[in-house]
Amino acid sequence: MTIYLKIIYKFLLFSSLALSQNYPPVIEVWSSATWAGCPYARAAAKLLEENNNSIALIWSEDTYNSPGWISRMDMYSFQPTSPYAVIGGSFMFLGYSDTQTMYNWYFGIINGDFYNYDVPPIASYDTPMDLSMDFRLDEQGNYALTADVEIIDDFISNDTKIIFITKKFFSDGYFATVNNIETLDFNLSEVGQTASFNHTFQSDGSDIEDITAVVLIQDVGGAPCSPTSNGVGPCGTRIFQAAQMQVNQDTDSDGIISAEDNCPDIYNPDQLDDDGDGFGNSCDICDNVNVFIPGNVNGDLNETGEPLVNFFDVVDLIDYLAFEEQTITPINECKSQAGNVNFDNNVNIIDVVNLVNMVLFDNVPSMQSNTAEGILSIVQNTVTEKIIIESDSEIGGFQFRLSTLTNIDEHLDNILLPEGWSIKYISNDNEYIVYAFDASGVNSSNELILNIPVTSVLDVKDIVIASKDGFEIKTSYNNDTFTQESISLPNRPNIHSLYPNPFNPFLTVSYSLPFETTVSISIYNMLGERVSTLINERYLTSGYHRISWDASAFPSGMYFVKIQTPTIIETKKALLLK
């Protein structure tokens, strides 16, 4: 029976509000977990809000400590006896220990039939202003609220404010607990005036589905409530307008949520997409007639007006990869779209290899992944220095980023790769991005050797290796590991290279330890003064090691590098030339 009555009340309330309300009533409930009547007050407010035209605000006095609950209570001039309710800012009511009874009483106050007391219905209070609001997340994930207001009728107010609120769904018991509040001056007073008000609350990391934004426009300077014996009475703190919403998932207001909208920031309810690329015509900066299809990176057409995919697109794609950071233009976005040949949303050397296979052999781009493993390793010994890329699967292309101590253009220019391979690199302040691929499509290899002075290499990162067939080879990097190539470690701690020498200003010290031991490495000037300590009694494992010295703050001249262990001391010279 109780459930049946609730349904009737919900229907009546919805019908009443939908037909006669210019703005939703606001039910504010002051609540304490320690007061027996509070759960019933909160439950009654929740039932009202579920009718879609009511706004419920729970001002928690304890568990969640709603900000502003004391100031809101003081504005209405009552003591913190819980539960206390204020409806529409104009009437108040002290709660009762029964959900259905409080629901009936709240309902009666809203509709003006509170047990035959002289209570005008809230629906009779015509609003003097129009309000539209928006609630969305900004780029940092914070809560950005906007309220657009127009004065449509004369009104009297002692002190009108616009109030921004967010409330959080903590539980069924505290379903609408206020967690943010900010009050701003309201500067509109004459009919026809308009203004946009904005405020941003910092996100607390909550699930956005649990957050609702509320805007109130209220006279906060009126007379406090004057209750009757039944707790109902008029106030001078009327709410003129109110609105609430959850986060806007339709950012362009075209009726399609952003996650499914092919132009989420531009109004396009028709969702037209002539080239079928997933970007609607309204926001597709690339051609909508199938020009920048996958592979047609340069956007050219043949004599019949159809997209032309050929080796010029391969060249253009490499250029795009090499210069995308330096040249961000709309056309480059189209190139990125067309260059995503294998549809993995990453444009890299793998797409280049797939495009070569498309042009030369009419192969369909590979969608495979995780089918092979590879390794990029640094090899250094007393005879040679090099970078080796190896895989069980044949390699069709690679790219990586090198951080170096010195300019290595000459060495990159002289790299010998299999016949038919093409290599391109760009450099900026001793950082290199290297791209290479098998332009012939037939001279792939399981091992590629790059003769680069690795003593000057600080780091290798962003490694992408493509197989001959155009899928990614999952590659590990043998970082800071120097391979001996059948040359055994010296039988004593040893400085085996200072590179470059002469140097300016970085010097790489390469040394070997035949066993685990404590090591110190120091730098001395010509006067025998210690000017820098690179390693101070550090316990290291056996093997080859290296460390770099930055001599930017030191004058030109001869310096001595000393390595010391408990059993040996060795010194070598290095010349700093500036």
N, C-alpha and C positions, 0 to 999 in steps of 0.2 A: 504493500500500500504506500509506503514511504517513497519508494522508487517511482511509482506512478504519479504521485503528487509532484515530485521533482521534475518529471518530464513536463507536466502541465505548467508548472511555474516557469520552466525554461521557455516553453512555447509562448506563453503570455508575455514574458519579458522581452523576448526577441521581437515579437510582433509589435509591442508598444514602442520599443526603441527604434526599430526600423522605420516605423511610420511617422514618428513625431519628434525624434531627437535630432538636433543639429550638431551635437557633439556628445561623446560617450560620457556617462557619469563616472567619476573617479571615486573608488572606495578605498580609503586609507585605513589600515588596521594596525594599531600598536599592539605588539604581541610579546609575551614572555613565556618561555617554556615551563616556568615554574607555576604559572597560574592555570588552574584547571579549565577555565573557559576558553583559553586561547586556541586550542586545536579546532574548536567548533566555529570560532570567529573566522579563522583562516579558511576553513572548509567552506563556509558560507560565501566568503569573498571569491573563492575559486569557482564555485558554481555560477556566480554572477559573471565572472570573466569568460567562462566557457560559452556564454551566449553571444560572444563575438563583439558586443557593443559596450562592454564594461571594461574599465581599467582597474586592476587591483594592485595596490602597493602595500606590502608588508613591511612595517617599520619594526625591525627586530630590536628588542631591548637587551638581548643577552647573547644567544648562541652565535649569531652572525654579525652583531654589532653594526647595524645599518648606519652609515654616515648620515648625519642630518636629522635623525629621529627626534632628538631633543629640541632642535630649533623648530621643526614642524609641530611638535607638541606645544611648545611655548606660543606659537603663532595662534593656535586655537584656544589657548589658555585653559588647559586642564592638567590634572595631576597624573602621573604615570601609573594609574590603576588599570590593570589589563583585564580583558581586552577592551580597547577603546577604538571606535570607528568614526570617521568623518566621511560624509558622502557629498561629492561635488563641491567641497569647500564651503558649503552653506549650511549643512545640517550635521549634527553629530549624534552618536548613540553609544551607550555603554552596553557591551555585549552580554550574552546569556549563555548558559551552559547547555546548549542544544543547537546543533547545526541547522535543523529545519526551522526552528523558531527564529534564529538570527537571520536566516535566509529570507523568511517571510517579512521580518521587520525591515531589513535592508531594502527589499523589494517594495515594501509599503512606502518608505521614505522616498525612493526614486520616483514612484508613481503617484505620490500625494494622497495615499489612502492609509496612513499610519494610524489605525484604530480611531478614526474620526477626529484626530487632532488636526488643527489648522496648519497643514504642511503642504505648501504648493508643490506640485510635481516639478521635478528638475526639467522635464520636457518643456515646461512653460517658460523657462529662462532662455529666450532667444539669444544666441551668441552674436556679439557685435563684430566678430572677426572671423575670417577664413584662415585655416591652417593646413598646410601640407608639409609632410616631413619625409626625410630620407635617412636611412641608417645603413652604412656600409663600412667595410674594413678599408683602412688606408694602406699604403704600400708597406708600412711596418706592422700591419696586423692590428692596429689600434681601432677603437670604436669612434668613427666619424659621424656626427649627427648634424643634420641641417634642418632648419625650420623656416619655411617661407610663409609670411603672414601678410594679410591685407585687411585693413579696417573697412568694414562695410556698414557700420551704424555707429551713432554716438553712444558713448558709455561714460560712466563716472567711476573713477577709481582714486583711491588715496595713494597707492604706490604699486603700479603694475610691474611685474617681473616675468621673465620667461625662464622656465626651469627645465634643465636637461637632466634626465635620470636614466640609468640602466638598472635593470633588475635581473636577478639570476635565479634560475630554477635549481635550488639545492636538493629539494625532495618534495614529496607530496605535502608534507607538513609545512615547509617554508618555500612554497612553490614560486613566490614572486618577491622574494626578499630584495630590497633595494641595496645595491652595492656601489653605486656612484651617484652623486648629485652635484650639480653646479647651477647657481642662480646668476642670471645676467640682467642688466638693465634693459627695460623695454621702452623704446623711444618713440612709439607710434601713438598718436592721439586723435588725429583728424581723419574723417572719412576719405577713402581713396589712397591713403598712405600705404606703402608696401615696404617690406624690408626682409632681408635674409639673415638669419641668425645661425651661427655655427659654433660647435664645440667638439673637442676630441678628448675622449677618456683613454688612458693607457690600458691596454689589454692586461688582464691578470692571468692569461694563459688558459682560460676556461674554454670548453667546447662552445663554439659560436651558437650552436643549436640551443644552448641553455641561457642565452642572453637575449633580453628584449629591451628596446629603447622606448622611452616615454618623453613626451614634451608636454608641459603644462604652461598655460598663460594665466596668471592669477594676480588678484589684488591682495597683496601681502600686508597692506597697511591698514586694513579695515578693523572694525571692532571685533573683539573675540566673540566666540559663541556664547549664547545665553540660553542654556538648556532649561527645559521644563523638568518636572519631576520624573518624566519618562526619558530624559536625556536627549530630547529633540528640541532644537531651537535654531533660529536664523543666525547667521554670522555675516560679518562684513568682509570676509576673506574669500569672496567668490572666485571660483575657477571659471574663466571666460571661455577657454578652449582647451582641448586636450586631444592627444593622438598617441598611438603606440604602434610599433611594428618590430618584427624580427629583421635580421640583416637582409638587405636587399640582394636577392639572388638573380635579379633581372636588371643589371646595371644600366641598360639603355631603354628600359621600359617599353619593350616591344612585344611583351607577352611570352617571351621565350627565356628560360633561365640561362644564365651566363654559361653554365657548364655544357649546355646543348646548343648554344647560339654560335653560328659561324662568323658573326661579327659582334662580339659581346659588348663593345663600347659604342656601336653605331646602330641607331634605330633601323631595323630592316625586318619587319614582320614577314615579308615574303620569302626570306632566306634563299634568294636566288644565288646560284653558284654555277655559272655557265661552263667553267673549265673543270668542275668536279674535283678541285684540289683541297676542299675543306674550308676554304676562305670565301665568304660571301662576296658578291659583286661590290657591295657597298664599301668594303674595306680591303679588297684585294688590290694591292698596289701593282701587282703583275697583271698581265693581259688575261682577260677572261675568255679567250677564244683558243685555248690550248696551245699557246706559244711556249710558255715556260713549263713544258711537260718535263718529267724526270729525264735528265740527260741533255736537254737542250739549254745548256748553261748560258750561251751567248744570245739566245732568243732569236736566232735567224730562221728564215723561211726559205723553202725551195721555190721554184718557178710557179708552182701551183698554189702557193700560199700555205703549205703545210710545214710544221716544225721540222727542222733539219738537224739531225744528230750525227756528228762526225768528229774527226780528230781535233778540229778547232775547239770543240767543246771540252775536250780533255785538257788542252792547253789553257783554256779560260778557267777551268775548274782549279787547276794548279795555281794559277795567278790569284784566283779568289782566295784560296787557302793561305797563300803567302802574304796577302795584303789585306785580309779582312779586318784586322785590328787597326790598320792605318786608314782604311777607307770604308767607313760605314755609310752607305747610301741606299736609297730605296731600290735601285737596280741590283745592288748586292744582296738585298733580301730576296729578290727574285732568283738570283743565281744560287742562293742558299737553298731555296725551295726546289729548284731544278737539279741542284747538285746532290740532293739527298736521294741518290739513286736507289739505295737498298731500303729506303723507308724506315730507317732506325732513328730518325730525328737527330743524327749526328753527321755532319759533313766533314769527312776526313779522307785519308789515303785509301781507305777501303772502298769508298765511292769512286775514286779515281780508277782503281783496278777494275771495278765492275763496269765502269764506263768504257774502258779500253776493251774489255771483253764484249760489250754491246756493239761497239763500232767495228771491231775486227771480225768477230765471230757470231754476231747476232745472238749472243747468250743472254738469257734472262738473268737479272741481278740475283745474287745469292742472298737468301734469307737465313742461312745457317749461322750458328754461333757455338762457341765452346767445343769445337770439333778437333782442335789441335792446341798444342802448347809450344811455347818457344822461350828463348832466353836471350837477353842482351847482356853481354858481359865485357868487362874491361880486362885486357891482358897486358901485363907489363913484366918485362924481365930485363936483363942486362943487354939484350940484343934488339928488342923491338917493343913497340907500343902500338896498340890497336884496339878497336872496338869490334866485337864479333856478334853477329846476329845469327842464331841457329834455330831450326825447328825440324820436327819430323815431317811436317807438311812443307811442300814447296812454297817459297816466299815470293809473292808478286809485287810487294811494295812495302814501304815503311816510312814512318815519320817519328821524330823525337825532338826534344828541346834540350840544348846543351848550355850550361853555365860554365864559362871558362875564365881563366886568369889572363889570358893573352889572346891576341887576334890569331885565328886559325884559318882565315880565308884561303891562304895558299894551299894548306893541306886539304881542305874541302874541294878546292878546284882540281886537285890531282888524285882524288879518289878513283880507283879503278873498280868498276862494276862490270857484270857480264854484258856482252854485246847486246845493244838494243835497249839498255836501261837509260833512264833519264833521271838526273838529280838536280834539285833546286834548293837553295837555302837563302834565308834572310838573316841579318844580324842587327843587333842593337845593343851597344855598350857591352860587348863581349857575351851576349846571349844569342844563341843561334837556334833557329828552327830549320830542321833539315827534312826535305821530302824527296823520296826516290821511288821509282816504279818501273816495271818492265813494260816499256812502250811497245815492244814487239809482240808481247803476249805469249811468247814461246820460250824465253830464256830465263825461266824461274830457277831458283836454287834453294837448296836446304841450308846453305851457309853463305853469309856475306861478310867479307872482311873489310873494315874501314881503317885505313892507316892514318890515325889521328894521334897527335902527341897527348896521350891521356894524362900525363902528369899535370897538364894545365886544365884538365876537366874537373870542375868542382861538383857538378851534379848532372845527372841524366834523368829527365822526367817526361811526362806526357807521351809515353811510348805507345804507338799504335802500329801493329804489324798486320799486313793483309796477306792472305794466302793467294796462290795462283788463281784459284777459283772464286775469289772475291768474298771470302768470309774472314772474320777476325781470328787471328792467332793470339790466344791469351798468353801474354808475355810477362815474364818476371825479369827483374833487373838485378844482376849480381853486383850490388852496390858496394863500393869501397873494397872490393876484393881484387887482389892482384894475383894472377895465375902464373905459375913458374914455368910452364911448358918444359917439363923434364929437367929443369935446372934446380938442384937442391938448394935449400937455404944455406947461407954461410954458417959456419960452426960457431960464430960469435956475433954479438950485436954489431950492426954495421949501417953506416950512412951510405947508401949505394947511389943516390943521385940528388943533386940540387938543381931544380929546373924552374925557369930558365936561368942561365948563368953566363953573362951578366943578366940582372933582373931589374924591373921597375914597375910598380913597387912591390909586387907579390912574388914571394919565393916559396916554392913547394919543396918540402923536405921529405924524401922517401927513404925509409929505413926498414931493416929487417931484424927480427928477433928469433933465434933458433929455439927458444924456450920461454916459458912464462917468467916474467921478471919485473922489477920496479925500474922505471925509466924516468930520466929527466933530460929535457932538451932546452938549451939556452943559447942566446945570441950575444956575442961579444964584439966590441969595436977594436980598432987598431991599438988602443991604449990598454987593452986587457980588461976594460970595464964591461960588466954585464949590462946590456941595454934592454933585454927582453927575455922573459921566460915563457916558452911555449908549452912545456909539460913539466910539472913539478912532482916528482916521485909518484908517478901513477903506475899502478899495477896493470900490465897489459899481457895479452895472450901471444903465443908465438905466431909468426907469419910476417907478411909484408904490411907496412903501415905508411901513412903519410900525414903531414900537417902543413898548413900554410902560414906564412908570416907576412903581415902587412907592414911594409917599411915606409909608408906615406909620411910619417912624422920624423923620419931620420934623414940625415944628409947623405949625399953620395960618398962612396968610399968602399973599402974592403971590410967585410965582416966575417966572423968565424962562427960556425955552427958546431956546437959541442953536444954530443949525446953521451950520457953517463948512466951506467948500471952499477950494481954492487960489484961487478967483476971486471968492467972495462970502461975506458974513456976513449972516445974518438972525436977528432975535430976535422972539419973541412971548411974551405974558404968559398965565399960568394961575393961577387962584385955588384954593388948597387950603383946604377948610372941613371941620373935624372937629367 
